[in-house]
């Protein structure tokens, strides 16, 4: 499981994790987690690691890293946390397959963890909450209905009003008309369920996000709706 989740921004609550714990215990399952966005939380929400739930403590293998929090994606520094008996096996396989990340970069992360205080993480939340609100407001204004994320830095939006029979075709239309790239929803769904959706990312500089929002506003809801209607009638149209 992924919490906060990509692409939806879903943050799992304690009651939901307790339901997961009951299910995993009943069926004797492991729980693998991806918690890379744990510090990107909005509207007062808190991150609850599944491994902190008593019934899941021995069953959970937590996987995370520092790429997103510290904006060091190229460093490839990650970690896992689990029961000692699983950690030993994980370490053994990691040594055989990957060896390790560059030692100087590991030391750099360690220094950062030791010296950065809570204000860094609070500032992160404030900055990204503002960017989330800015992008979601514009998407809603132009008729690309956003699902407001509770965490992470992506917005899943309904792009069904854009021309095209698939999420890829609609994403390409948006790219051609505005220069804005998004990830087609079919990358995250099965059986065509993602055709109406696309994922937008707001982990951008203020200047880049401002420009993206300016370009999005060139598309009005009326224009999108009329373009779709004309396209569905078999005519060629453009915005």
C-alpha positions, 0 to 999 in steps of 0.5 A, a space after each residue: 500500500 501507498 500512503 500518502 498515495 500516488 496518484 490520488 493523494 489518499 492518506 489512510 486513517 487509523 481506522 482504515 489501517 486497523 481494518 487492514 490489520 484484521 484482514 492481514 492477520 486473518 489471511 496471514 499476509 505481509 504488508 509492503 508499504 511505500 511511505 515516500 510522501 509521508 511529510 506531504 500532508 494537508 489540512 491538518 492530517 497526520 501520517 500513520 505508518 502501518 507498521 506502527 499498528 500493533 497487529 501489523 508490527 511483525 507483518 509490515 515491511 516499510 519502504 521509504 526514502 529521502 528523494 521527495 522530502 529533500 529533493 534529492 531524487 538523483 541520490 537514490 537513497 532509500 531504506 526499509 524497516 521491518 522485523 529483524 528476521 526479515 531485515 536480515 534477509 532483505 539486507 542480504 539480497 540488497 548486498 547481492 543485487 545492489 551493493 549500496 548507494 554511494 557512501 558520501 551521499 549516505 553520510 550527507 543524508 545522515 547529517 541532514 536528518 541530524 541537523 534539520 529541525 521540525 520547521 523544515 517539515 512544517 515549511 514543506 507542508 505550507 509551501 505545497 499546500 499553497 501550490 496544491 490549492 493554486 493548481 486545483 483552483 485553476 483545474 476546477 475553473 477550466 472544467 478539469 475537475 480535480 480530486 483534492 489530494 490529502 497528501 503527496 504532490 499530485 492531483 488526479 483530475 477528470 479530463 473527460 471533457 477534453 477531445 479523445 477516446 483515451 486518457 493518452 489522447 486527451 493528455 496529448 491534446 492538452 500538451 499540444 494546445 498548452 505545452 502542459 504535460 500530464 500522465 494519462 490515467 490509464 498508467 494507474 488503472 486497469 481495464 480502461 478505468 483511467 480513461 477519464 483521468 490524468 495526473 498533474 504534478 505541482 512539485 514545481 517552482 513557483 514561476 513554473 506553476 504560475 506559468 502552467 496555471 496561466 496556460 491552463 486558464 486559456 482553456 475555458 469550460 465552454 471551449 472544452 465542452 464545445 470542442 468535445 461536442 464538435 469532435 463527437 459529431 465527426 468534425 475536425 476542431 481545435 482549441 
